């Protein structure tokens, strides 16, 4: 299955190095959702291992992760099938998140909740962690962008800088040497009109070096 994030030009994720945590209690069972940013299956596995070590005495540590390339996985970790891992993953999908891993820890309270109760508990804990991340300003939008380096003579600097501004570019840096080099970033697809306008301004000379699109905050 290919996620919506893999098909879209932007997606939401958690800020790197941050963790959002929330808890839900139902009939004395505690469900603790722990949500972080990951960029690979290996990073997700490392976080899952850390949570299991952190909550070594818990009955279950249910993981779910989803990456921006479309890969995703969930496990019920001993809970009845499709009552915990998939509901957790469904909340992440519904929130438009990718490159994230959530582990919901359950401390059993002595009362069986039934399949419906489990789905509600795991979903609620995960949703609360997502809401906590939003409230704390930990959710970032990642946009597909294209880097463009422009090397030009000093005489064209002001005109090219104005063209870049009008074309929606972010100027990431400027290098002043024998010539000027502008380091620009565009939303993917918006660099082509800029490059065409720049060739016209430079009398047909190609001053751009266009890089490969990648996801980044914009």
C-alpha positions as CSV (number, residue, x, y, z in Angstrom):
1,X,0.0,0.0,0.0
2,X,1.3,3.5,-0.9
3,X,0.5,6.1,1.6
4,X,-1.1,9.5,0.8
5,X,2.2,11.1,1.9
6,X,4.1,9.2,-0.8
7,X,1.8,10.6,-3.5
8,X,1.4,14.1,-2.2
9,X,3.7,17.2,-2.5
10,X,3.6,17.7,1.3
11,X,3.0,15.8,4.5
12,X,3.1,16.4,8.3
13,X,5.6,14.9,10.6
14,X,7.0,15.4,14.1
15,X,10.0,17.6,14.7
16,X,13.2,15.6,14.8
17,X,14.5,14.9,18.3
18,X,11.1,15.5,20.0
19,X,8.6,13.2,21.6
20,X,4.9,13.7,22.3
21,X,3.3,11.5,25.0
22,X,-0.3,11.1,26.2
23,X,-2.2,8.7,28.3
24,X,-5.7,7.2,28.4
25,X,-7.1,5.1,31.2
26,X,-10.0,2.7,30.9
27,X,-11.1,0.4,33.7
28,X,-7.7,0.8,35.3
29,X,-5.8,-0.2,32.2
30,X,-3.3,2.5,31.3
31,X,-2.5,3.2,27.6
32,X,0.5,5.5,27.1
33,X,1.1,6.7,23.6
34,X,4.7,7.8,22.7
35,X,5.1,9.5,19.3
36,X,8.4,10.4,17.6
37,X,9.9,11.3,14.2
38,X,11.7,8.6,12.4
39,X,13.2,8.4,8.9
40,X,13.7,4.7,8.3
41,X,12.6,1.3,9.4
42,X,15.8,1.0,11.4
43,X,15.1,4.2,13.4
44,X,11.6,2.9,14.1
45,X,12.9,-0.4,15.4
46,X,15.4,1.5,17.6
47,X,12.6,3.6,19.1
48,X,10.4,0.6,19.7
49,X,13.3,-1.2,21.5
50,X,13.8,1.9,23.7
51,X,10.1,2.0,24.7
52,X,10.1,-1.7,25.5
53,X,13.1,-1.2,27.7
54,X,11.5,1.8,29.3
55,X,8.3,-0.1,30.0
56,X,9.7,-3.5,30.5
57,X,7.0,-4.4,33.0
58,X,4.1,-3.5,30.8
59,X,1.7,-6.1,29.4
60,X,1.9,-4.8,25.8
61,X,4.0,-2.3,23.8
62,X,2.1,-1.9,20.5
63,X,4.1,-0.2,17.7
64,X,3.0,1.5,14.5
65,X,5.0,3.5,12.0
66,X,4.6,5.1,8.7
67,X,7.2,6.5,6.3
68,X,6.9,9.2,3.6
69,X,8.0,6.6,1.0
70,X,4.8,4.6,1.6
71,X,6.2,1.9,3.9
72,X,4.2,1.3,7.0
73,X,3.8,-1.4,9.7
74,X,1.9,-2.2,12.8
75,X,1.8,-5.0,15.4
76,X,-0.7,-6.0,18.0
77,X,2.1,-7.2,20.3
78,X,-0.1,-10.0,21.8
79,X,-3.4,-8.1,21.8
80,X,-6.3,-9.7,19.8
81,X,-5.8,-9.3,16.1
82,X,-6.5,-5.8,14.6
83,X,-7.5,-4.3,18.0
84,X,-4.4,-2.2,18.6
85,X,-1.7,-1.9,16.0
86,X,-4.0,-1.1,13.1
87,X,-6.1,1.4,15.1
88,X,-2.9,3.2,16.1
89,X,-1.7,3.3,12.5
90,X,-5.1,4.5,11.3
91,X,-4.9,7.5,13.6
92,X,-1.5,8.4,12.2
93,X,-2.8,8.1,8.6
94,X,-5.9,10.2,9.5
95,X,-3.8,12.9,10.9
96,X,-1.8,13.1,7.6
97,X,1.4,12.1,9.4
98,X,4.4,10.3,8.0
99,X,8.0,9.6,9.0
100,X,6.6,8.9,12.5
101,X,6.5,6.0,14.9
102,X,4.1,5.6,17.8
103,X,4.3,3.0,20.5
104,X,1.3,2.6,22.8
105,X,2.2,0.9,26.1
106,X,-0.5,-0.9,28.0
107,X,-0.5,-1.6,31.7
108,X,-3.3,-4.1,32.3
109,X,-5.8,-3.1,34.9
110,X,-7.3,-6.5,35.5
111,X,-10.5,-6.1,33.4
112,X,-10.9,-7.3,29.9
113,X,-12.0,-4.5,27.6
114,X,-13.2,-6.5,24.6
115,X,-12.3,-5.8,21.0
116,X,-14.3,-2.6,20.7
117,X,-12.9,-1.3,24.0
118,X,-9.3,-2.0,22.9
119,X,-9.8,-0.3,19.5
120,X,-11.2,2.8,21.3
121,X,-8.4,2.8,23.9
122,X,-5.5,2.5,21.5
123,X,-7.1,5.0,19.1
124,X,-7.8,7.5,21.9
125,X,-4.3,7.3,23.4
126,X,-2.7,7.8,19.9
127,X,-5.0,10.7,19.1
128,X,-4.2,12.4,22.4
129,X,-0.5,12.1,21.6
130,X,-1.0,13.7,18.2
131,X,-3.1,16.5,19.8
132,X,-0.3,17.0,22.4
133,X,2.3,17.3,19.6
134,X,0.2,19.9,17.9
135,X,-0.4,21.9,21.1
136,X,3.3,21.9,21.8
137,X,4.2,23.1,18.3
138,X,6.0,19.8,17.4
139,X,4.3,19.1,14.1
140,X,6.1,20.3,11.0
141,X,5.0,20.4,7.4
142,X,7.4,18.8,4.9
143,X,7.1,20.0,1.3
144,X,8.7,18.6,-1.8
145,X,11.2,21.2,-2.9
146,X,13.9,21.7,-5.5
147,X,17.2,23.3,-4.8
148,X,18.5,25.7,-7.5
149,X,22.0,27.2,-7.5
150,X,22.5,30.3,-9.6
151,X,25.9,31.6,-10.5
152,X,25.8,35.1,-12.1
153,X,27.8,38.3,-12.6
154,X,27.4,41.0,-10.1
155,X,25.7,43.2,-12.6
156,X,22.7,40.8,-12.7
157,X,22.4,40.3,-9.0
158,X,19.6,42.7,-8.1
159,X,17.5,41.7,-11.1
160,X,17.9,38.0,-10.5
161,X,17.2,38.4,-6.8
162,X,14.0,40.3,-7.6
163,X,13.0,37.5,-10.1
164,X,13.6,34.9,-7.5
165,X,11.5,36.7,-5.0
166,X,8.7,37.1,-7.5
167,X,9.0,33.4,-8.4
168,X,8.4,32.2,-4.9
169,X,11.9,31.1,-4.1
170,X,13.5,31.0,-0.6
171,X,17.0,32.3,-0.6
172,X,19.1,30.0,1.6
173,X,22.4,31.7,1.1
174,X,24.6,33.9,-1.1
175,X,28.3,33.4,-1.9
176,X,30.2,36.5,-3.0
177,X,33.4,35.5,-5.0
178,X,34.5,36.3,-8.6
179,X,30.8,35.9,-9.4
180,X,27.7,35.8,-7.1
181,X,26.1,32.4,-6.3
182,X,22.5,32.4,-5.0
183,X,21.3,29.2,-3.3
184,X,17.6,29.0,-3.8
185,X,14.8,26.6,-2.9
186,X,11.5,26.3,-4.8
187,X,8.4,24.3,-4.3
188,X,8.9,21.4,-6.7
189,X,7.7,22.5,-10.2
190,X,8.0,26.2,-9.6
191,X,11.7,26.3,-10.5
192,X,11.1,25.7,-14.2
193,X,9.3,29.1,-14.9
194,X,12.1,30.8,-13.0
195,X,14.8,29.0,-15.0
196,X,13.1,29.9,-18.3
197,X,12.8,33.6,-17.2
198,X,16.4,33.6,-16.1
199,X,17.6,32.2,-19.5
200,X,15.7,35.0,-21.2
201,X,17.3,37.6,-18.8
202,X,20.7,36.2,-19.5
203,X,20.3,36.2,-23.3
204,X,20.0,32.4,-23.5
205,X,22.8,31.5,-21.2
206,X,21.9,28.8,-18.6
207,X,23.0,30.1,-15.2
208,X,21.1,27.5,-13.1
209,X,22.1,24.2,-11.6
210,X,18.9,22.4,-10.6
211,X,19.1,19.7,-8.0
212,X,16.9,16.7,-7.2
213,X,13.6,17.3,-5.5
214,X,13.5,16.4,-1.8
215,X,11.2,16.8,1.2
216,X,12.1,19.7,3.5
217,X,10.4,22.4,5.6
218,X,9.6,25.3,3.4
